Amino acid sequence: MAVLYKNKDKVKITEDKFNNVIVLKTEKGKLIYYFLAAWEQESEGIKTQEEFIKYIEEIIQKLNLPLSIEIM
């Protein structure tokens, strides 16, 4: 599992015995983040940590690309 968020929204990262916690600041009462998960038993799914990291990197790249619209 992974949580993606904008670095500018990060207040702090903390943890305890059972949890990893990311504290995010809100903008007008809203949070923007993305949650990703993979299950190794999914047919044709992600099977290794390396594949999952590659998947995360691909999603981050897509999220960072500006929207481009071309009207013909």
N, C-alpha and C positions, 0 to 999 in steps of 0.2 A: 504494500500500500504506500501511497505517497500523497502529500498535500503540496500543491503549488500555490504560491502567493507572490505578490509584488514585494520586492525587498524594501521599498519605501514604506510599506504598511507594517513592517515587523517592529514590534515594541521590544520583545525579548523571546528567547527560547529557553525553556527550563524543563526539568524532568524530576520525577520521583521514582520510587521503586517499581511502579507499574505503568507509568505514563511518560510520554514525550509531549510537551506542550509548546505551542507557538501562540504567543499573545500578539494579536493584530489590532491596529487602531482602525476605527471605523471612519467612514466618510459619509456624512449626512445620515448617520445611523445604520449604514450598510457595510457589509464585508464582502470582498471579492476574493474568492479562492477556488481552486479546482481540486477535486479528489480523484485519484487514480487507484485502481486495484487490478490485480491479475491473479488468476487461479491456475496453478500448474496442471490441474486435471481438465481444464477446458480444452475441448478438441481444437487443434490447430492454434492453441493459445501460447502465451509466453511461458517458457519452461525453465529458464535460467535467470540468475541475477543479472548477468550481462545483457540478456535480451530485454529485461525490464528497464535497466538503465538506458539502453538505446531508445526504448519506447518513450521514456520520460524526456530525454533530450529532443526527440522528434516533436513531441507535444509542446515543449517550451519554445522551440523554434517557430512552430506554427502560431503560438500565442503572441510571440514578439513581432511577427510580420504585420505591417500595417495593411489594412483593408484596401484593396485596389479595385475600382470599378471602371470599366471602359464601356462607353455607350457608342454604338456604331450606327 
